[in-house]
Amino acid sequence: VQLQASGGGLVQPGGSLRLSCAASGRILSINNMGWYRQTPGNQRELVAVIIAGGGTNYADSVKGRFTISRDNAKNTVYLQMNSLKPEDTAVYYCNADVRGYPSGHYWGQGTLVTVSS
């Protein structure tokens, strides 16, 4: 099982980006899918999570600006990021709780988001 993240880049403050993360391999089902972010010298922190049924949870710092969604048919999770701020600059990682061969919690490779003028 592999997770492939994409969509990062450089954006000006107030701009938008959409991250995608696709899971591939011998997958039976995926429970929680989420996005985390990490800056140098800091621990990885939760940004948003979505369960299989569609329920979501967000970090307070991104509520009202970021939206997480998923396409279960494509085993893909998305993060729409609007009204981006310089403090959103980080490497963003996707995570998925996969039932498959083998089952487990998987991480994507990380995609850099830079918010700067």
Secondary structure as UniProt FT lines:
FT   STRAND          2..6
FT   STRAND          9..11
FT   TURN            13..14
FT   STRAND          17..24
FT   STRAND          27..38
FT   TURN            40..41
FT   STRAND          45..50
FT   TURN            52..53
FT   STRAND          56..58
FT   TURN            60..65
FT   STRAND          66..71
FT   TURN            72..75
FT   STRAND          76..81
FT   HELIX           86..88
FT   STRAND          90..100
FT   STRAND          104..107
FT   STRAND          111..115
//
